[in-house]
Amino acid sequence: MKLLARLTTGKPWSVVAAALLFTAIAGAFGGPVAGILQGGGFFDPHSAGKAASDKVQGATGALASPVIILVRLTAPIASPEAHEQVLAAESSLSADPNIQSIGGYYDTGSPTFLSTDGTQTFLAVNLKPATPDAGIEAEHIAALLKSQPNTKVGGAAMAQQQVQEQVKKDLGMAESLAFPLLFLLSLWVFRGLIAATLPLMGGGITILGAFLGLRLVTLHTPLSIFALNLTTGMGLGLAIDYSLFILSRFREEMKAGLTVDKAVSRSLATAGRTVLFSSLTVAVALSSLLVFPEPFLYSMAVGGIITSLMAAASALVLLPAVLRLLGRRVNSLAPTRWHREMEEAEGFWYRLARIVLRRPVFSALAAGGVLILLGLPFLSMKFTSVDTSVLPASYSSRQVNDVLTQDFPATATPAMYAVFTSPSGDPGAVQAFAQRLAGLPEVKAVSLQPLDVQTWRIGITVR
């Protein structure tokens, strides 16, 4: 802390200039990281589910989850007009090199491809294993079908891509709402325009610095898009919290009559230690997520660790340098009435502290009771996976999934599947296994799909 104090009080302009340069680099290089982070990442690469997916891919020569094209028919399925409509959709995709095959009602004759009222069908577009990005490919397929107004594109790959798109939108909206509200809150706490902007400055720099850190990590390993949620929330929360510690202590020391340099040194020696210890505690706690193999979890660990350290760096290096340059002007641009309130020895927080100290047991019980009441709604919280249900109804993958669930036979969209391999190629063995699955109390129906002479895919629909 003494070294930081000497650096920030001795060369404040150099620190601020370096911070401005860092912010510019972080914004230019780290800003586009949202387009680089990947969707999904919820599966253990060594899990049974991944092994089943690999078996499907090995047997079919295509990715396990196809892109789904929902077609609203303008004529009965048996009519030439309906057949031409489906063929037109298929021909729009004929030049796409990433498509391995397209399956549908006219190829298989299976009723599972036809809605219960006969007005809709769907195509299963199987992608080659070498497809660079299944989500981007799904968007490309949707672009190729723009001339087909009665088609919608869905499936797991499209859902992941659209979830990623929604995350970007939500983060942008969250930041646009959070910064003004936090500024008003800081203005109320610090009673000065200059002082109120400093915590937000730390929050903005922390987020950009964390984006830069994520971008650097993606040069070596892919990360999940959900790291951004943690980065933005923690970036604002920790940076503002740490800035409040340093700034509040600095103003107290200045009010006590210390010089600017000594006030900065004292703030770092006291509140600075708290900030450093807190950031390291958060980083160590989040590092426990690194042991999990799911990219979704270890990506949040990476984002959280980088963010906590960036928030501490902003509060311990840049903020003291800015305070050294501002000095007593940190209280500038505040109304006269607010100046008087800041000079008062017995303000609201002082009176509150006196009440708590006079009645510590009652205060602890009251505060605990309020926290318990606020936490009661979480007892009825229900968890869900990240699928099309988390998307607004305006997204095509949500619309396609809703239609498949409501209007198509249950076996067309099974909740899960099992891969059965018989070295002898005996169909009786897979039939017996499918019957065992169908007999389970939570299983509603099963469907069999041969992949090759030895491998079957068993779709399982739960009740």
Secondary structure by P-SEA (a helix, b strand, c coil): caaaaaaaaacaaaaaaaaaaaaaaaaacccccccccccccccccccaaaaaaaaaaaacccccbbbbbbbbcccccccaaaaaaaaaaaaaaccccccccccccccccccccccccccbbbbbbbbccccccaaaaaaaaaaaaccccccccccaaaaaaaaaaaaaaaaaaaaaaaaaaaaaaaaaacccccccaaaaaaaaaaaaaaaaaaaaaaacbbbbcaaaaaaaaaaaaaaaaaaaaaaaaaaaaaaacccaaaaaaaaaaaaaaaaaaaaaaaaaaaccccccccaaaaaaaaaaaaaaaaaaaaaacaaaaaaaaacccccccccaaaaaaaaccccaaaaaaaaaaacaaaaaaaaaaaaaaaacccccbbbbcccccccccccaaaaaaaaaaccccccccccbbbbbbbccccaaaaaaaaaaaaacccccbbbbbbccccbbbbbbbcc
